[in-house]
Structures are given as structure tokens and as C-alpha cells.
Amino acid sequence: MEKVNIFDIEGMEFPAGRRTRVILGQNGAIQGEKFCQGYVVIYPGGGIPEHDHETVESYTILKGQGVMEVDGEKQEVKEGDYVFVPSWKKHSLHNTGDSDMHMMFVYAPSVIVDHWAQEQSGELK
């Protein structure tokens, strides 16, 4: 059994206003080959900038509220909502509340997605 507490993972701070902790994946606390899973805290006014990638992905909102956009369609999301994102569909998530939004993502296959480096470099906002 491999066990980790998600709050023990330092994670990465992103300029768009969030902290991402990769639980399972190539760059995760636990190495994973088939899929990647992470836990994200999005600060009020922060988000995940619009991006796309080859992998399919899901976002599960655990706490808070915001707006999710997939392929040009915007919808409000809240605690308990699950959104599936097909390959190559542009998507973004923004916290519209006044408290932290907590969400879990899962994507497959397991790779280190390009948009993380693009955002850290300032190329993606």
C-alpha cells in the first residue's frame, strides 16, 4: 500500500492564483504510469487559465464555487460538481467566490502537461 496525505505535499504555486499538489503521476508524490491525479486550491479571484492538451481530464469541485469553461461553453460550478473534458478541448476554471475553491483533477494518460510550464514562464495567463 502506498499512502500519502495530500496536505503533506508541498505542491507548486501558480501565478494565476492557485496551489497544485500532484498526488499521483510522473511528477507526483506517488509515481503513476496510467493517469495523473492532483488536488488544487484556487484562491479567490484565481484560476486555471484556458488551455488544452491531448489528455482527457476531469475536475471535481470539492469546496467553493466558480465558473468552468469547456470548448466555449461556460457554466457555474459548485461543491459536488464533476466536469469531464475531452481531448484537445480548451478549458479553464476560475474561482468566483470569496473563499478558497478546492478541486481534484484526474487526467489520462499520465504525462506532465505543457500548460504548467507555460503558466510558470508567463506565456499562459
Secondary structure, 3 states (H helix, E strand, C coil): CCCCCHHHCCCEEECCCEEEEEEECCCCCECCCCCEEEEEEECCCCEEEEECCCCEEEEEEEECEEEEEECCEEEEEECCCEEEECCCCCEEEEECCCCCEEEEEEEECCCCCHHHHHHHCCCCC
